[in-house]
């Protein structure tokens, strides 16, 4: 649902929900070449694969 200015209304009953124990609310941004971006988007489930890779990097670094 949007308000009169066209912005989404936070907490609306039809808004985004998650069943994860730890919701994914934090964001990071990286810069890629357009070619790499297109190749990445063609990989099935690429977002979760990157999240898993980041967790592995952090785990390896903290040991």
N, C-alpha and C positions, 0 to 999 in steps of 0.2 A: 504494500500500500504506500502511496506517496502523499505528501502533504500538498498544500496549495502552491508551494514553490517548486514542486516536482522532486523533492528529496524523499528518500525512503524514511519511513517512520520506524524508529528503533523500538524493538520489543513488540511489534505487531504480531498477532496470533498466527499469521501466515508467513512470518519471517523465517529466516534460516535457523535451523536447530541441528544439534548433533547428539549422537549417543556415545561419543568418545569420553573416556574418563578424564582426559586432559584436552580440552578444546584447542583447536589450532587457531589462535587469535593473533600471535606475533607474526610479523612479516619481515623479510629481508629482500633486497633487490641486488641483482648483479647485471652487469652489461655483457652482452654477447654479440657476435656478428649475426646479421640476419640469416646467414646460411646455417650457423650452428643452432639458432633458435628453431628454424624449420625442421632440422634433423631431430632435435630434441622432442618437438611436438609430435613427431611420427612414431615415437616409442610408446607402446602401450603402458599405461599406468606410470608415466614418467615422474609425476609429482611425488607419488609415494616412494618411488625408487630413490629420488634425490633426498627425501626426508630420511629414509633408512641409511643412506650413505653418510649424511651429516651426523646421524646418531653414532655410526661406526667411527667416524673421525673423532668425535668428542670422546667416545669410550676409549679409543686407542691412546689419545692424548693424555687422559687423566690417569692412566695406569703407570 
